[in-house]
Amino acid sequence: MAHLNEAAVKQITEICDRYADENTPLMMILSDIQKEYGYIPLEVQELVSEKTGISVAEIYGVVTFYSFFSLKPKGKYVIGCCLGTACYVKGAQQVIDKFSELLGIAPGETSEDGLFTLDALRCIGACGIAPAVTINGKVYPKLSVNQVPEIVKSYRENGGAN
């Protein structure tokens, strides 16, 4: 989507138009774009600015502030490792380090094959099952470092189905 084609411009314009009567449409517009394309690059932010009159600086500030928005494409499987206090104390750093080692990427990066994105999250509200990891919304409770290789293998081979 880096260089917007005609279809993308049309669809983003339709998304902006959908919320034209809202007092504060930005979050809804960005959310719909993120759902549709998986990320919101600068070219899209400029188009949204043009269509809404909201400055690119304000749009960029929102996109970079909220962790569910992304400036870059995400992998097919987004691994979110909680590093909140409860998870951290129970070994979450070692868990994310193992994912990083096996996938060859640092938190915030996507694997070369486009399969995995590794994200370090603050608190996901799963303190009672710490350390917790999510993969495309599926929660892995009380995860140990020893479980990580099998999880990665299951997603590489069959999309995480057990």
Summary of the structure (lengths in Angstrom):
residues: 162
radius of gyration: 17.9
end to end distance: 33.5
largest distance: 51.9
contacts: 465
relative contact order: 0.12
helix: 49%
strand: 12%
